[in-house]
Amino acid sequence: MVTGGRSAASSGVVRTITRRNFLYLTGLAVTGVVATACGGDDKLPGQTPTNPTPAAPPPATGQQTPAAAPAAYREAPQLAQMVKDGKLPPVVERLPKNPVALTPVERVGKYGGTWRTALQGGADNPWLGRTVGYDYLVSWDPEFTKVIPNVAESFEGNADATLFTFKLREGHKWSDGAPFTADDITFYYEDVYLNKELTPNPGRNPFTVEKVDQYTVRVKFDKSNGLFLRQLATGNGSAWTNHPRHYLQQFHPKYNKDNLDQLIRENNAENWVKLFQLKGGSVPGTPYDARWQNTELPTLYGWRLTTPYSGGPRVALERNPYYFKVDTAGNQLPYLDRVTYDVAQDNEVLVLKAINGEIDMMDRHIATPQNKAVLADNQQKGQYHFFETIPTDAATMVIALNLTHKDPVKRQIFQSKDFRIGLSHAINRQEIIDVVYIGQGEPWQAAPRPGSPFFNERLAKQYTEYDLKKANAHLDKVLPNKDGEGFRLGPDGRRLSFVVESTTAYGLSWTDVLQLVQKRWRQVGVDMQYKNEDRSLLYTRKNANEHDAVVWDGVASRVDIFLDPRWFFPFSNESNFAEAWATWFYNPSGAGARTAPEEPPASTKQQMELYNQLQNTGDDAKQVELLKQIVEIAADQFYVMNISLRPTGYGIVKDNFKNVPEQMPNAWLYPNPAPTNPQQYFIE
């Protein structure tokens, strides 16, 4: 069971749909975690802080300790002046009765200053969420091993993972001073989640939310939801704590029938649903996320929006005077007055800003292997240094042939394990590592990292040897005949030619890798073409099952593996190797799906049944054992192939920018640096 403050809890699950909004579209728009310790070779942030405060040394970096006595609470000078001027109530009245007390990574900080960072283009919402948008009912601990209380003061779950109780913090307030209570949670559930116009595709496991009292809610599922708490700790957990009833009810027909039409016209909205989304009822992760567009939307985050992300050159936020966290000395957080984001159009501009000392802390987009040398050479000029990011993702580039291809000939060939083994042996992984990845990494399949509880050496290393003789032997079993140019012929007598689609949306070097893969595959008679395209086009094609093959990453290794086992079996439409099998699993009726469901083979159905068992238990040890069985079958099936093990990453931080850990986990479902509590960063 998971310990949640003063209580124990288990966890639950929802199936993914897209990388950005998978939790919402297929489940509950929630996130959370079970405590599964992930020891091993990868070093994580230490648990003993340097330069501790004069108070007793805290138990763990970035974690919670009992809050200081109310008499000891202090605040930023600007807020103190506003209190003096009668514009704000005293700090003790702005904080909840039991605020979160964060232990600074290095030491108690100083108030003031601006965190300067950047966004790439007009759709970089994830970096906003990773930096200033991570305060949900629960959160990951900084070491990414378990879920801990956050907005919720405590939580508990029953043994069969059907009932979860959350106690909120008495006196907690929104950024405009209005109380945050159980009514905000029930408003989200009753008026947003259950409203079919706002949420047309709710999760497959129905649940109810009951208000016990002003600060207590119960969530009850029809069936066991063993990953529920893990889901609550990931990105879309924000839905439960981002719907201020007192503000949003004016845009809802249930509460404002008289003036709604006028508000629709004034805001140029098509209907009330669009109006509600514009004002704050949008689902985080979708193209329009009102958290970053509507400056009037009250928030629980440490900073509140002042300049929206709406086409301008900069986004800005300022300190939330009602933020619910303090440090161990009783100082209300955050330390920093503001956070600003310059909007750049490409990575080169971001790198130049870093070199010129215009970025205080960042890893997204700029921290590529190719950029590290130039960033290292200019550390003195930019007055910054590196911090390490320890990836949970094990893969640099997963090649996924479409095993459920609409073309029966390609389907037959791609489903041949011998064909996939032959292609894998024909990849010169060490060449790619040396040329593209600057010598970092080692040959590796789509398998969990060393040190992971789910590490499977057979899956990790099988068929990674570059051996053209072995490659030809396996390929000859499937496609023995060749044309006059030496390319292999399919069973229909025509040359087999297929396209691998990729994108440069994240500044990755997939096109460079595919050039080298193409060269080697042609040596064994396989005519592969590659195409780089916009991410949206790639997703449109593969979600409709129209692709030959695509490349992506995302092989989870820590607790995130429970929520995103996409490469180990057809779990969601992120399982690019078998969209039709995945639809059969998460949407067997096919209602609204871009790809029609198709029953998978017996071994794949066995994995799906194991995952269903995993969802139906709150027993951590049993969940771990079931996941290991799924990974073992993945080794038998060899669905996809990967290039190499992702090396340790990095980010840059200015020399005077403090309380940033020297190391932190790096994962999509661990939205780093957010769980390290940026509210305690400060400028010296």
Buried (B, 14 or more C-beta within 10 A) or exposed (E): BBBBBEBBBBBBBBBBBBBBBBBBBBBBBBBBBBBBEBEBEBEBBBBEBEEBBEBEEBEBBBBBBEBBEBEEBBBBEBBBEBBEEEEBBEBBEBBBEBBBBBBBBBBBBEBBBBBBBBBBEEBBBBBBBBBBBBBBBBBBBBBBBBBBBBBBBBBBBBEBBBBBBBBBBEBBBBBBEBBBBBBBBBBBBBBBBBBEEBBEBBBBBEBEBBBEEEBBBBBBBEBBBBBBBBBBBBBBBBBBBBBBBBBBBBBBBEEBEEEBBEBBEEEEBEEBBBBBBBBBBBBBBBEBBBBBBBEEBBBBBBBBBEBBBEEEEEBBBBBBBBBBBBBBBBBBBBBBBBBBBBBBEEBEBBBBBBBEBBBBBBBBBBBBBBBBEEBEEBBEEBEBBBBBBBBBBBBBBBBBBBBBBBBEEBBBBBBBBBBBBBBBBBBBBBBBBEBBBBEBBBBBBBBBBBBBBBBBEEBBBBBBEBBBEBBBBBBBBBBEEEBEEEBBBBEEEEBBBBEBBBBBBBBBBBBBBBBBBBEBBBEBBBBBEBBBBEBEEBBBBBBBBBBBBBBBBBBBBBBBBBBBBBBBBBBBBBBBBBBBBBBBBBBEEBEEBBBBBBEBEEEBBBBBEBBBBBBBBBBBEBBBEBBBBBBBBBBEBBBBBBBBBBBBBBBBBBEEBBBBBBBBBBBBBBBBBBBBBBBBBBBE
